[in-house]
Amino acid sequence: MSDATAAPGKDAFNTGVVNLGFISSGVWTIQVAIERLNAYLNGEPIRVGSESNISDALLVTGFQAPEWNSDSAVLEQIGNLIGKSRSVRIFGAASLDLCMVATGQLTGFFHDGLHPWDDAAGVIILQEAGGTVTNREGESFRLSDDTLVASNQLIHDSLIVLLN
């Protein structure tokens, strides 16, 4: 389950303002973040990892089923990262992928074509854990953006370059 709450009177989809994120699943334990109050896993604060080189980065991505073909953008992006990063994984749940970056289990995440319900809760959790979230152009992420790039902040610029 993934949920995010916007500030009263604000349209989170257009402004990109999310104040609370909550994620739980049958396998994963509860992760909560409240804007400006840090992110927690089972009551303990979480922080992103400290990998500073893309060669040490364990990355994760996903894809929409129609995009999985021989000329898909995600295959090209993965190809750009193979041999330059530690590895690229695909798990299939954007909100949980973002939480894995927030806890330092992974270093970065990238995905095209997500919707606010896919990523809003994970975005606030990652940001409150010290991570960075932008679009593929490196601009501040808005929930209306079609691309999302997230990282521990230290490898973000390198990741953006390799994805483009």
N, C-alpha and C positions, 0 to 999 in steps of 0.2 A: 504494500500500500504506500502511495506517495501523495502528499498533500502540501499545498502552499497557500498562504493567506496574504492578501495585499492590505495595505493601509486603508482605513475607512475613507471613502470618498475618492479613491484613486483607481484608475483603470490600469491594473498591473500589466495587461497585455500591451498596451500602448506606451506606458511609462517605463516598464521594466522594473517596477518597484515591488519587491516581495519582502515581507517582514518576518515570516515564520515558515520554516520547512520542517516536515516530519516524514520519516521513511521507516517502514517496518516490513518484514517479510517472514515467512515461515522458517527461513534459513538464517537470515540476518537479524541482528538485534537492533533495537530502536536507536535511531539517530535523530537528534533535534537541533535546530539552530534558530536563534532569534536574532534579528538584525541588531548589531552592536553589542551582543551579549555572548558571543562565541558559539562554538558548536560542541556537542556532547554526544558520547556513546555510552549508554548505561550510566549516566551521571558523571563520567570522567571527560575532561576536555580533550579534544582531538586536534591534531595539527597535521598539515601536509608534510610529505617527505622532504629530504634535504639533497636529493640528487641535483647536481648543478651542470652536469654534462648530458647532452642528448644520448650519448653512447651508453649511459647507465640507466636511461629512462625505460621503464616498463609502461607501455602505452595500451590503450583500449579504444575501440571504436565500435560502431554498429552500422547497420544499413537497413534500408527499407527493402522488402522482398523484390519489388520490380527493378531495383538498382543492381541486383546481383547478376551481372552478365559480363561478357568479356571486355566491354568498353566502359564499364562503370567508373565513376569518379572515385569511389571508395577503393577500388582495386588499384587505381593509379596512386592514390594517397598512401596506401599500405606499401606499394612498391617503392615509393620515395623514402619510406622509413626503414624498410628491411635492410639490415647491414649497417645502418646508422644509429639505430636505437637498440636497446637490449632485446626487445621483442614487441610484437603487436598482438593483442588478444581481442576476441569478440565474445562477449558474454550475453548480450541481448536485453539489458535493462538500463537505460540511460541514467535514471535516478540512482540506481545502485552503483553504476560505474563512477558517477561523480562522487559518491560517498567513499568509494575505495580510494579515489585520489585524495579526498579530504582526510582519510585516516593514514595516508602514506603507504598503503598497500600497492598502489599504482602511482605513476608519476604524471600522466597526462591522459586526456580524453579528447576525441574529436568526432563530430558527427554532423551530417547534413540532414535537413528535412525533419527536424524534431518539432514538436508542438509544445506549448507551455505546460501541458499536463505531463509531458515526458520528462521535463527538466527543471521546472521552477523550484521544487523543493530541494533537489540536489544542488542547484546553483547557489542558493543561499547558504546551505550547509558547507559547501566547498569554500565560498568566500569567507565565511566566518571562521573557517579552519586555517585561513591564511593563503588560500589559493587565488588564482586569477582566472577570470572567464571573459572571453572576448568572442567576436565573430572572426571569421577567417582572415579578415583584413586587419585584425589587431585592434579594432575599435571596441569600446565598452559594449558588452553584450546586452541586448534588449530581447525580451521574450518574443518579439515579433521577427527577430532575425532568423534567416534560413540556415545559417551555419553557426556552430558552437565549437570553440576550442577552449579547453580548460587544462590547467596544470598547477604544479606546485609553485609557480611564478618564476622559479630559477631557470627553467628550460623553455619558458613560453616563447621568447623571440625565436629561438632555434626551431621550435615546433612549427610556428607560423611560417617560417621560411621554407621548411621542407614540405609543408602541406600545399604551398602555392607554387 
